[in-house]
Protein backbone atom coordinates (compact mmCIF):
# COMPACT_ATOMS: atom_id res chain seq x y z
CA UNK A 1 0.00 0.00 0.00
CA UNK A 2 1.20 3.52 -0.83
CA UNK A 3 0.22 6.91 0.56
CA UNK A 4 -2.23 7.31 -2.31
CA UNK A 5 -4.13 4.30 -0.94
CA UNK A 6 -4.53 5.95 2.47
CA UNK A 7 -7.87 7.61 3.12
CA UNK A 8 -7.02 8.36 6.76
CA UNK A 9 -3.71 7.97 8.54
CA UNK A 10 -3.53 8.82 12.24
CA UNK A 11 -0.11 8.94 13.91
CA UNK A 12 0.55 9.27 17.65
CA UNK A 13 -2.73 11.04 18.38
CA UNK A 14 -3.27 12.36 21.90
CA UNK A 15 -6.48 14.04 23.04
CA UNK A 16 -7.03 15.22 26.60
CA UNK A 17 -9.74 17.17 28.36
CA UNK A 18 -8.04 18.77 31.32
CA UNK A 19 -6.17 16.04 33.18
CA UNK A 20 -8.24 13.28 31.55
CA UNK A 21 -6.62 11.53 28.58
CA UNK A 22 -9.18 10.26 26.08
CA UNK A 23 -6.96 9.13 23.19
CA UNK A 24 -3.45 7.95 24.03
CA UNK A 25 -0.75 7.87 21.36
CA UNK A 26 -3.21 6.34 18.90
CA UNK A 27 -2.05 5.35 15.41
CA UNK A 28 -4.60 4.10 12.91
CA UNK A 29 -5.02 3.55 9.18
CA UNK A 30 -8.03 3.36 6.87
CA UNK A 31 -7.44 2.67 3.18
CA UNK A 32 -9.59 3.58 0.21
CA UNK A 33 -11.98 0.81 -0.75
CA UNK A 34 -12.25 -0.33 2.86
CA UNK A 35 -15.20 -0.43 5.24
CA UNK A 36 -13.71 -0.32 8.73
CA UNK A 37 -15.70 -0.77 11.92
CA UNK A 38 -14.84 0.89 15.22
CA UNK A 39 -16.22 -0.71 18.35
CA UNK A 40 -15.56 -0.50 22.07
CA UNK A 41 -17.23 0.16 25.41
CA UNK A 42 -18.65 3.56 26.30
CA UNK A 43 -15.82 5.96 27.06
CA UNK A 44 -13.33 4.09 24.88
CA UNK A 45 -12.73 7.16 22.70
CA UNK A 46 -14.81 6.35 19.61
CA UNK A 47 -16.69 9.65 19.39
CA UNK A 48 -13.58 11.62 20.30
CA UNK A 49 -11.74 9.97 17.42
CA UNK A 50 -14.47 11.05 15.00
CA UNK A 51 -14.46 14.54 16.52
CA UNK A 52 -10.70 14.81 16.01
CA UNK A 53 -10.96 13.56 12.43
CA UNK A 54 -13.55 16.20 11.54
CA UNK A 55 -12.06 19.17 13.40
CA UNK A 56 -14.70 19.25 16.10
CA UNK A 57 -12.14 18.50 18.82
CA UNK A 58 -8.57 19.78 19.04
CA UNK A 59 -5.77 17.35 19.78
CA UNK A 60 -2.69 18.06 21.82
CA UNK A 61 -0.20 16.09 19.74
CA UNK A 62 0.03 13.73 16.81
CA UNK A 63 -0.94 14.03 13.18
CA UNK A 64 -3.95 13.16 11.03
CA UNK A 65 -3.50 12.85 7.28
CA UNK A 66 -6.45 12.78 4.90
CA UNK A 67 -6.18 11.33 1.40
CA UNK A 68 -2.55 10.46 1.99
CA UNK A 69 -1.16 13.98 1.93
CA UNK A 70 -3.28 16.56 3.75
CA UNK A 71 -2.24 17.10 7.37
CA UNK A 72 -5.37 18.54 9.01
CA UNK A 73 -3.75 19.71 12.24
CA UNK A 74 -5.30 23.08 13.10
CA UNK A 75 -7.87 22.91 10.30
CA UNK A 76 -11.49 23.76 11.10
CA UNK A 77 -14.58 21.69 10.28
CA UNK A 78 -15.47 23.38 6.94
CA UNK A 79 -11.92 23.01 5.63
CA UNK A 80 -11.81 19.33 6.57
CA UNK A 81 -15.23 18.76 5.01
CA UNK A 82 -13.94 20.25 1.75
CA UNK A 83 -11.08 17.75 1.83
CA UNK A 84 -13.71 15.04 1.54
CA UNK A 85 -14.65 13.91 5.05
CA UNK A 86 -18.38 13.51 5.53
CA UNK A 87 -19.85 12.58 8.90
CA UNK A 88 -23.27 11.23 9.75
CA UNK A 89 -24.22 11.73 13.38
CA UNK A 90 -26.33 9.29 15.39
CA UNK A 91 -29.24 11.75 15.35
CA UNK A 92 -30.02 12.65 11.73
CA UNK A 93 -29.13 16.23 10.75
CA UNK A 94 -31.78 16.98 8.13
CA UNK A 95 -34.08 19.90 7.34
CA UNK A 96 -37.40 18.53 8.59
CA UNK A 97 -39.56 21.27 7.06
CA UNK A 98 -38.15 20.82 3.57
CA UNK A 99 -38.77 18.04 1.08
CA UNK A 100 -36.40 15.16 0.49
CA UNK A 101 -35.51 16.71 -2.87
CA UNK A 102 -34.78 20.08 -1.25
CA UNK A 103 -32.58 18.45 1.39
CA UNK A 104 -30.51 16.78 -1.32
CA UNK A 105 -30.41 20.03 -3.30
CA UNK A 106 -29.08 21.96 -0.30
CA UNK A 107 -26.40 19.34 0.22
CA UNK A 108 -25.45 19.57 -3.45
CA UNK A 109 -25.13 23.35 -3.31
CA UNK A 110 -23.22 23.53 -0.02
CA UNK A 111 -19.66 24.69 -0.43
CA UNK A 112 -20.30 26.16 -3.87
CA UNK A 113 -19.71 29.79 -4.77
CA UNK A 114 -22.60 32.18 -4.09
CA UNK A 115 -23.49 32.65 -7.76
CA UNK A 116 -23.49 28.90 -8.32
CA UNK A 117 -25.66 28.33 -5.27
CA UNK A 118 -28.43 30.68 -6.43
CA UNK A 119 -28.58 29.47 -10.02
CA UNK A 120 -31.24 27.01 -11.05
CA UNK A 121 -30.30 23.36 -11.04
CA UNK A 122 -28.78 22.02 -14.22
CA UNK A 123 -30.11 18.84 -15.79
CA UNK A 124 -26.96 17.07 -14.59
CA UNK A 125 -27.57 18.22 -11.01
CA UNK A 126 -31.19 17.12 -11.12
CA UNK A 127 -30.06 13.76 -12.45
CA UNK A 128 -27.57 13.43 -9.61
CA UNK A 129 -30.28 14.15 -7.03
CA UNK A 130 -32.60 11.59 -8.59
CA UNK A 131 -29.85 8.96 -8.81
CA UNK A 132 -28.95 9.52 -5.17
CA UNK A 133 -32.59 9.22 -4.16
CA UNK A 134 -32.76 5.85 -5.92
CA UNK A 135 -29.54 4.74 -4.23
CA UNK A 136 -30.82 5.55 -0.73
CA UNK A 137 -34.26 4.10 -1.40
CA UNK A 138 -36.18 7.38 -1.29
CA UNK A 139 -37.04 7.94 -4.95
CA UNK A 140 -40.75 7.67 -4.11
CA UNK A 141 -40.40 10.25 -1.32
CA UNK A 142 -38.75 13.18 -3.11
CA UNK A 143 -41.78 15.44 -2.59
CA UNK A 144 -42.35 14.47 1.04
CA UNK A 145 -41.31 16.68 3.94
CA UNK A 146 -38.23 15.11 5.50
CA UNK A 147 -39.78 15.41 8.95
CA UNK A 148 -42.51 12.94 7.98
CA UNK A 149 -40.08 10.17 7.09
CA UNK A 150 -39.62 7.06 9.21
CA UNK A 151 -36.53 6.91 11.43
CA UNK A 152 -34.57 4.71 9.05
CA UNK A 153 -35.47 6.86 6.07
CA UNK A 154 -34.15 9.95 7.86
CA UNK A 155 -30.84 8.16 8.40
CA UNK A 156 -30.67 7.24 4.71
CA UNK A 157 -31.49 10.80 3.72
CA UNK A 158 -28.59 12.13 5.75
CA UNK A 159 -26.28 9.59 4.12
CA UNK A 160 -27.63 10.74 0.77
CA UNK A 161 -26.90 14.35 1.66
CA UNK A 162 -23.30 13.41 2.41
CA UNK A 163 -23.03 11.52 -0.87
CA UNK A 164 -24.04 14.66 -2.77
CA UNK A 165 -20.67 16.17 -1.82
CA UNK A 166 -18.74 13.20 -3.29
CA UNK A 167 -16.87 12.41 -0.07
CA UNK A 168 -13.57 10.54 0.00
CA UNK A 169 -14.31 9.30 3.51
CA UNK A 170 -17.73 8.58 4.98
CA UNK A 171 -17.88 8.51 8.79
CA UNK A 172 -21.05 6.82 10.05
CA UNK A 173 -21.76 7.23 13.77
CA UNK A 174 -24.15 4.47 14.91
CA UNK A 175 -26.01 4.34 11.57
CA UNK A 176 -28.48 1.64 12.66
CA UNK A 177 -29.26 2.88 16.19
CA UNK A 178 -33.01 2.66 16.76
CA UNK A 179 -33.67 0.78 13.52
CA UNK A 180 -35.78 -2.34 13.14
CA UNK A 181 -34.47 -5.46 11.44
CA UNK A 182 -35.66 -4.54 7.96
CA UNK A 183 -34.13 -1.07 8.21
CA UNK A 184 -30.81 -2.53 9.39
CA UNK A 185 -30.77 -4.89 6.41
CA UNK A 186 -31.48 -2.04 3.99
CA UNK A 187 -28.73 0.06 5.60
CA UNK A 188 -26.25 -2.79 5.19
CA UNK A 189 -27.23 -3.06 1.53
CA UNK A 190 -26.77 0.71 1.09
CA UNK A 191 -23.27 0.61 2.58
CA UNK A 192 -22.38 -2.31 0.33
CA UNK A 193 -23.53 -0.28 -2.70
CA UNK A 194 -21.45 2.71 -1.58
CA UNK A 195 -18.29 0.68 -1.16
CA UNK A 196 -15.78 1.36 -3.90
CA UNK A 197 -12.10 2.03 -4.62
CA UNK A 198 -12.45 5.82 -4.35
CA UNK A 199 -14.15 5.94 -0.95
CA UNK A 200 -13.41 4.71 2.55
CA UNK A 201 -16.21 4.11 5.03
CA UNK A 202 -15.84 4.10 8.81
CA UNK A 203 -18.69 2.61 10.85
CA UNK A 204 -18.91 3.26 14.60
CA UNK A 205 -21.58 0.92 15.90
CA UNK A 206 -22.68 -1.19 18.88
CA UNK A 207 -24.62 -3.70 16.78
CA UNK A 208 -22.03 -6.45 16.40
CA UNK A 209 -24.01 -8.43 13.85
CA UNK A 210 -24.30 -5.35 11.65
CA UNK A 211 -20.58 -4.62 12.00
CA UNK A 212 -19.71 -8.18 11.02
CA UNK A 213 -22.01 -7.95 8.00
CA UNK A 214 -20.72 -4.68 6.51
CA UNK A 215 -17.12 -4.24 7.68
CA UNK A 216 -13.96 -5.66 6.15
CA UNK A 217 -12.06 -5.19 9.40
CA UNK A 218 -12.71 -3.91 12.90
CA UNK A 219 -10.77 -1.72 15.31
CA UNK A 220 -11.51 -2.24 19.00
CA UNK A 221 -10.85 0.81 21.17
CA UNK A 222 -10.41 0.52 24.91
CA UNK A 223 -9.31 3.27 27.28
CA UNK A 224 -8.22 5.49 24.41
CA UNK A 225 -6.01 2.90 22.75
CA UNK A 226 -6.35 0.21 20.10
CA UNK A 227 -6.88 -3.10 21.82
CA UNK A 228 -6.97 -5.24 18.69
CA UNK A 229 -7.71 -5.01 14.96
CA UNK A 230 -8.76 -7.56 12.38
CA UNK A 231 -11.74 -9.37 10.83
CA UNK A 232 -14.80 -9.40 13.09
CA UNK A 233 -14.77 -13.19 13.35
CA UNK A 234 -11.28 -13.06 14.88
CA UNK A 235 -11.99 -9.98 16.98
CA UNK A 236 -15.09 -11.38 18.68
CA UNK A 237 -13.18 -14.51 19.70
CA UNK A 238 -10.27 -12.54 21.17
CA UNK A 239 -10.15 -13.09 24.97
CA UNK A 240 -9.22 -9.45 25.65
CA UNK A 241 -12.18 -8.19 23.63
CA UNK A 242 -14.53 -10.58 25.40
CA UNK A 243 -13.26 -9.36 28.77
CA UNK A 244 -13.52 -5.62 28.14
CA UNK A 245 -16.42 -5.36 25.74
CA UNK A 246 -18.42 -8.33 24.55
CA UNK A 247 -18.72 -9.99 27.97
CA UNK A 248 -19.06 -13.64 28.78
CA UNK A 249 -22.82 -13.96 28.56
CA UNK A 250 -22.58 -16.62 25.87
CA UNK A 251 -20.32 -18.71 28.08
CA UNK A 252 -22.64 -18.40 31.05
CA UNK A 253 -25.84 -19.05 29.14
N, C-alpha and C positions, 0 to 999 in steps of 0.2 A: 504493500500500500504506500502511496505517495501523499504528499501534502494536498494535492488536488483531490484526493479521495476523501479528505477529512471535512466533514460538515461542521463538527464541533471538536475542539481539542482544549481540554482544561488541564492546566499544569500547576501543581502546588497551590491550589486555591484555599485560602483561609478567610472565613467570615466569622466575625464576632459581634455580639451585641453587649457592650459593656465588658464585663469580665467573663461572659458566657460564650464559649466557642461553639459555633454551630457546624461549620465545615472545617475540617482539620487536614491541611496539606493534601487536598483531594486532587488526584489526577484521573482524567476520564476521557474517553474517545468515542465519538459516534461518527461512522462513515456514511457517505452517501449510499443510497440504496438499502439502508438498514432500518429496521423497526426495532428500537431498543426500549425495553421496559425498565422502569425504576420502581423498586418496591422497598419496603422497610417499615418498621413500627412508627407510630406517631412520634415526632420529635427527632427523627433520624436525620433530617436535613433535606428532604425531598423538595419541599416548596422553596426553601432558601436557595437551593441549587437553581431552580427555574427562575427565581427572582434575580439571582446574580447573572444568569445567562441573558436575561432581557433588560438589564439595566435598572431594575426596580430596587435592587439592594446593592450597596457598595461593598466591595471586598477589600480587606486590609492588605493582602499580598497574593501573589500568584498571577497567572495570565489565562485569558480565555480567547481562543482564536476561532473565528467563524469563517467557514469556506476556505480553510487552509492558510489564510494569509492576513485576515483582518483581526488585529488585536483590539478588543473592545474596551480595554481598561479606560475608565473615565467617560465612556460614551453614554449618552442618555437613551431613554427608551425609544424615541422616534428615530434616532440615528441607527440603533440596532435593528429596529423593525425594517428600515430601508435596506439593511444588509441581507434581509431575507429570513429573519426569525419571526415566526408567527406563533402566538400562544393562545390556546383556548383554556379559559378558566373553568373551574368546576361549575360555577353558576354562570349560565349563558349570558354573554354581553351582546344583546341584540336591541334593536329599536322596536319596542313592542307596539307602538302606535302606527308604525309604517308597515307596508306590505312586504312579503318575502322578496318580491322583485326589487322594491326600493331599498331594502337592506343590502341586497347583493350589489345594487347600483352604487350605494354609498361606499361600500367596501372597494369597489372597482375604482372609484374616483379618488379615494383617499391617497394622499401623497402626491397627487398630480398638481401641476401648476394651476393657478386660479383660473386662467382663461380656458384651460382644458376642462376644468371641473364644472364650468357653467355651460359649456357647449352641450348640445343635444347628443345623445348616444349615437355612435356610428352603428352600422349594421353588424360590423365585427364585434363590437362591444355587446350588443344585444344578443348575438349568437353565443358569446362567451357566458353571459348570464344564464341563458336557457340551457346550455350544455352543463353548467355547474349545477343548476337546479335538477337536471336529470340525474347527475352523478350522486347528489345527496338525497335523492328520492323525494324531492319536493316540487316536481314539475307541475303537479296538479294543484299546487298551493300558492302559485306565484302571486295571485291577487288577494290572498288572505292576509289579514293583519297578523304580524308575527306573534303578537301577544295571545292569539287564539290557538296557536299550535300546541300539540301535546309536548310533554317534557322532552322526549327523545327527539322530536322534530326540531325543537329549539336548539338542541345540541348540534344537530346536523347542520342547521342554518348557520350557526357560528363557525363551524368547520368550513362551510361553503364560503363564508365571508373571508376567512383567512386564505382560502384557495384563490380567491379573486386577485390577490396580490402576488401570486406565483411565488410562494415562499420556498426557500432552499431547505429550511428546517421547520417542521411542524411540531410544536410542543403541546401535548394534550394532557391536561391536568384532570385526572379522574373522569374520563369521557363517558363512562357508563354508570356513574353514580346515580342512583334513583331510577334506573331503567328496569323495565321488565325483561323477561327472557327474549322475546321477539325483538325488542329494541336493541338489546345487546348483540344479538346475532346480526342484525342489519348494520350496526356500527362496526362490527368486525369485518363484514363484507366491504364496507366503505373504506376502511383503512387498507384492506388488501388491494382495492382498486387504486388507491392513492400511491401505493408503494411503487417506486421506480428509481432508476439510476441517478436521477437529478434531484432527488429529495431524500432527506432523512426524517424519520418520525420518532419522537420520544414519547412514550406513554407512561405516565405516573398513575398507578392504579392499585387498588386494594383487592380487586376481583382477580384471584389467581388463575381461575379457569380462563378468563378473558385474556390475561397476559400471556398465558401459555399458547392460546389460539393465535394471537396476532403478532407476537414478538419473536424475532430471530434470536435474541439474546436478552439477558436480564442482568441488571446491576442491583445488588442488595446493599442499601445504605444502613449503617447502624452507628449511632453516636457520632455522626458527622464524617464517617469514613466508609470506604468501600469494604464490605465484609467479604463478598465473593461476586464473581461474574461468570456468566456462561449460559448455556441453554436452560430453559425453565425446568426440564426434566431432571437435569443434574442439580440445579440450584435447590429445588424443593426436597431433594434427598440429602442435602448437605447437613450434617449434624449441627453445625453452628447456626445455620439459618433456622432450623427447627427450634433450636433453643431460644433464639432471640426474637423470632417473628412468627413462624407458622404454628408453633406450639406442638404439644404431643397428644392432642385430642384423639388422633387416629390410632395411636398406640394404646390409649386407655379406653377406647370404645369397646 
